């Protein structure tokens, strides 16, 4: 069956044919390591993990190369390290470790290569020198800037009018710019900031701009042109637009990547996620204690994939709770099922249609209804699910954070009183009958803190201790 993917650049779904059948190459923009990753950051990690698994399924594990970068030089990193009074390297190492633990709990495979920006300064300087030599960049007041007017078809990815691009880029008014749209490739380092010897004869130490980092790292590990470049839709402009400009002008190629793929925005309970609204949720909080429960990483993954990756996603407590119940019900049937079956074509066909995970999940429901449990287990595996209930706690609580359910479970397992649980379940049933869902949820949360998992069926509610 054909694999079709939607390309943001051409605005069409096209048949995917790799440049090299023996090495399918994909680059995805990774985290800026200054704080815990939030649930919005989790979406591209999960989406492109599914694509990575699908490519490995089609072409073989040894014939796919997935690169996801680590941005470890950035203004946000400098500011956070200064705020905490720690070394920049300490901050980036700590944050990177937390990120790896969190995405592993979501069932995501590690990429084949995770390049760090600070380890590719030489490649960045080489690209910058090429761009200056070709007339696509210039040196002014110890800065090196890309000349946007030098690229006649700049803006093809975002397809925005010039005034929208200027607004979207949050253009800085600076005396060293020849054009308002020009963007920084290299800038002088301030005191107490990381710095390296500058390119193009600049005497003072400096550091790279954000956009040049990904151009350099993708070139280093995937070549001048590769198959797929992915990321969140918020990166289309200016980041990915500027990557294209840098790479194409440096290598004189028609494209940087054959397919550009972007996942849609994520909101929480119908609102844009923001710390000012009190709805800013990190992956770590969900894994440790959100709404009174430590959610299994695979429940988070399943909830994310119930919406097509290109569509906006509304993250709600109810949707996550429903996802958890579906998986737990399936996993209960899969306890003693052997994983010795090929994934059914119906599921693979759905994934080959531009990662249509909602359709794939509909096929999973069908396999469950038909009691084809070996097929269900194989299909889940292709999508990154273990098919087995996870133990908790999975990861250590964040330093200085409340341990939440992770510690409560241990205490609950040692001192759970069945009579008390039954009493709470009966009280919850009364609340539900009265449509007092706030009280029902409160009781469910109280039981969760004791390590008790509820399962609502048409015959009533059963419970078990989380394992």
N, C-alpha and C positions, 0 to 999 in steps of 0.2 A: 504494500500500500504506500501511496505517496505521503510525504511529510510536507505540509503547507504551513508557512509562518507569515504573520502580518509584518510588513516592513514599514516603519514609520516614515522613512525617506520617500518611498514611492506611493505611500498610502494605499497599498493593496496587499492582499494575501496571495503569496506566490509559492510555487513548488520549490522546496529547498534542495539544492544540489551543492554539496561541498566543493570547495576549490580543489581539495585533495582528499580522495576517499579514504586514504590511509591516515589522515590526521585532520579531523574536524576541529576547528579552532574557534573558541568563544572567549570574549572578554566582558566582564561585568564590573561596574564601578562598585568598590567596596566601602567600608566604613572610614570615617575620620575619627581616630581613636582618642577621644577626650572625655567620653562619658558612656554610661550604659546605653546600649542600643534600644530604641523604642519600638513599639509594635509596627509602626510604619516602616521602619528600617527592615523589619523581619519579612515584609512582603516580597521585595525583590530577591532576598536570599532564598526564600521558599520557592518562588516562581521559577527562578533559574536553576535551582536544584532539580526541580521536576524535569526541566528541559535537558539538563545534563544527564539525568538518568535515562531519559528517552533516547538521547543521542547514543549513549553507551549501549542501550538495548538494541538499537538499529545497526550501529557500526562496530560495536565491540569495545570493551573497556580500554583496550590498549590503543584505540584509534581516535580518541577524543582528548583534546587538551583544553582545560578550563582554567582561565586565569582571572582571579579576583584580587584587586589591589588593596593595599593598606595605606591610607593617607596619614603619615606620621610627621608631617611638617605643615603647619596651618596656624592662622591667627587664633582660632578657637583653642587650639592646643596650648599655645603660648599663654593665653589669658587664663585658662583653667589651671595650668601648672603654677602660675604666679599666684593665683587665688588660693590654692591649696598649700603653697609654700614648699613644693617638691620639684625635683628635677624633671625636665621634659621627658627624658628617657624613661624614668620611673612611671610617669603618668601613662605614656603610650604602651609600655609593656603590661602594666596592670589592666588597662582598658582592653587591649588586644586579647589578653587571657580571658577576661570576662566575656568578650564577644564570642570567642571560640567555644566556650562552655555553653553559652546560651543557644547558639545556632545548632550545636550538636544535639542539644536537648530537643530541638525542633525536628530532628531526624534528617538534618542536612549533611551531605557528604562534604568533606573538605575539598577545596579546589585542587587541581594538580599543581598550581603555582600560586603563591600569595606574595607577590613582590611588594616591598616597602619603598615608598617614595625616596626616603633618605639614602637608599642603597642604589639609586639610579640617577644620581646627580650628573654623572659624566654623560649618560645618554641624553639627558635634558639639555646640557650645554652643547652637545653635538648638534641636536636639532635646532637649537637657537642660532648657532653659527650658520647653519645651512639657510635658515630663513632670512637672516641678515644678508648673506651673500646673494640670495636670489631676489632681493628687493622686497620681500614680503614682510620684513621686520626692520626696525631701526633702533638706534641707540640714542637716548636723550636723557641727560641729567642722571646718569648712573642707572637708568632703567632701560630695559629692552622691551619694546612693544610690537605686537603684531599689527600690521597695517591692513585694516579691514577693506578699504577701497582697492587694495592690490589684488583682491580675489573677486572676480566679476560675478560669480554665482554664490557668494556668501549668503546664507539664510535659507538654503533649500530644505534643510531638515525641519525647521520650525515654521517656515512659510509665513513669517510675520512681516507686516509693513515696517519700514524703517523706524517710524516714531514709536511703534510698539516694542521693537527690539531695543531701542534706546532706553525706554522705560523699564523693560524686563531685565536689562543688564545692570540696572542701578548704576548708570554711568557716573564715574567720578570726574568732576571737572578738575583738570590738572594742566599746568602750563607746559608740561613735557609731551602732551598728546598732540598729534597733528590732526586727528579726527576724533570726535566724541566717542565713536564706536571702537576705537583701537583698545586692545586689552593687553595686560601685562604678561610678559613671558618670564621676566626676571626683575627683581627689585632689590635695592640696598637693604641690608639687615640693620635693624635698630640695635641699640645697646641691649645686651642680655637676651637677644634673639639668636637662634641658630643661624650660622652663616658659612658660606663656602667661597673659595676663590671664584670670581665672576668671569663670565665669558666675554668675548668681543673686546678685550683690552681694557675693561673697566677695572679701576684700581682697587676699589673698596669691596669687601666681602658682601655677598648677597644671598638671596634664596629664590627658589622658583615660584612662579605663579601656579595656581591650582591646575589650570587646564593643561599645561605642558606636561605635567606629571603623568597623566594617563596616556598621552600620545607616546611618551618615551617608554613607558612600561609595556604597553601593548606591542610596540615595535620590537622591543628587546626579546619578548617571549613568544610573539605570534607572527612577526613579520610586518612588512609594509602594508599588506592588505590581508584581511582574514575574513572568516565567515559571518560571525554574529557579534554584535556589540549590544549589551543590554544595560538596563538600569531603570530607575523610577522616572515617571513622566515629568517630574520636576527638574530633571537634568537635561531635557531636550534643549532648552535655551537658558543660559548661554553655554553651559558646560560642554554638551555634546556637539553643539554647533561649532564651538571654538576648537574642539578636538579635531573635527573634520577639516577645518581650515588649516590648522597647523600641519597635520599629517599629510594631507593632499598636496599642500604647497611644498613641504619639505621633500616629498618623494615623487612629485609630479605624476600622481596617480588620479584616475577618475573617481575612485571611491576609497574610503578608508576600510569600511566593512560592507559586505554584500547585503546584510540584513541588520536593521536597527530595531530593537524590540524594547518596549517600555510598558511597565505595569502602571495601572491607574492609582489615583489617590486613595488614601484610607482616612476615614473619619470615625469618631467614637460616639456611639449613641446619638447619631444624627448631627453631630457638630464637629467642626474642625478641631483636631487635637491640639491643645495648647496648654502650657503650664498655667497661664492666666485664667483658664476656664476650669482648672482642677481636674482635667480629664487626660492628662499626659501619662501614658502607661508604658513602662519599660517591659521588655521580654522577661527580665529577672523578676519583676513584681508579679507577673502572671504565673511564673513557675513556682514562686514562693508563697504568695498570698495576695490574691485579688478577689474582692468581694467575699472574703472569708474562706477562700479555697486555694489550694495549691494545684493548679491545672496541669495535667500531663502534657508534655510538649507536643505529642502527636495529636491531641485534641486541638491545640492551637493551629497546628499544621492543617488539619482537616477543615477547621472553620475557615481558614484563609482560602482554601482551594474550592470551597463551595461557590465562590464568585469567580467568574472568568477574569483572568489576570488583567485584561485591558479595561475592565469596567471599574467604576468607583466601588469601594467596599465600605460598608457600615459595620463596624465592630461593636457588637452589643453583648451584654451578659447573657441574654436569652439565646442568642445564636451560638455562643460558645458552649453554654450548658447543653443545648440540643446536640451539638457536635460531639460533645463528650459522651452523652448517653448513647448515640448511634454507634460510636466506636466501641464502647464498653459492651454493648449488646453483641456486636459482631465478634469481638475478641473472645467473649465467653464461649461462642460456638467453635472457635478456632484453637482451643486449648490443646487438643491432641491431634490436630490436623498436620500432616506432613507437607513440607514445601517442596514437592517434587513434580509440579505441574507448570506448563508454560502459561503465561498470562493470556487470557482470552483475547481474541482478535477485536472483539467489540470495544474493550477498554483501550487497547493500543490504538485502534482506529480513531477513537475520540481524542486521544492525546495528540495524534498526528494531524488533527484538524486545528492547528494553531493553539495547542494546549487547551483544548476544551475540557477542562477539569469538571465543570458541572455535569456535562454529559457523561464523562467517565464515572463520576460518582453515581449517576443514575443507573449506569450499568452495574456498579457494585451492589446497589440495592437489589437489582434484578437477580444477580448471582446469589444474594442472601435469601431472597424469597424462594428461589429454586433449590435452595440447600446445596448449592454447588460450592461447598466450603473450600475445597482444594483450589478451585478457580478463583475464589474470592481472595484467598491468601496470596496467590501468585500475583493477582492484579494489584492488591495493596502494596506488595513488595516493589513493583515497578514504579509506584507513585511515592515510595519512600516511607511506607508504614510497616512496622514490624509484625503486626498481627498479634502481638502479645501485650498483655497489660504491663505497664511500667511500674517499677518500684519508685517510691519517694522516701526521702528527698533524693533528688538527682544530683544537685550541685550544692556547694556550701553557700550559706547566706552571704549577702554582700557585707563587706566590712562596715560596721556601724549601723547596719539595718536590723530591723526586727526580724527574727527568724520565722515568724508567722507559723504556718501550718507545719513547717519542717520539724520544729521542736514539739508542737502540739500533738502530732501524730504519734511520736514515740511515747509521750506520756499517756495518750489515749489508749494505745494498744496495751499498755501495762495495767491500766485501771478502768477499762470500760465496764460499765455495769449494764447488762442487757435490759434490766427493768427500766433504767433511766432512759435508755435509747427508745424503747417501746413507748414510753410516756411522751417523749418529745415527738415521736412519729405520729402518735394519736393526736397530739395538740396541733401538729402541722396539718393533719387531715381535716380537723375542724376548721382551721383557718382557710384552707383551700375551698372547703364547701361553702364558707361564708364569703368567698372571693376576696379575702383579705390576703392578697398576694405578698404584700410587704412583710407581714408577720410570717407567712409561709417561708419566704426567702430567708428571713432572719433565723428561723429555726433550722433550716437547711444549713445555713452558715455555721450555726452553733454545733451541729452534728459534724460538719466537715472539720471543725477545729479539733474534734475528738478523734478524727481519722476514720469517720464513718461515711461510706459511700451509699447513697440511696438509689434505688431503682424502682421507678414508678411503672406499673403494668396495669392492664385492665382488671386484674384480680386484686390489686392493692399495691402496697409499697413493701419492698424487701430491702434488707441492708446487709452490708459486709464491711469488714475492716479493710481499708486501702492497703494494697500489697505492693 
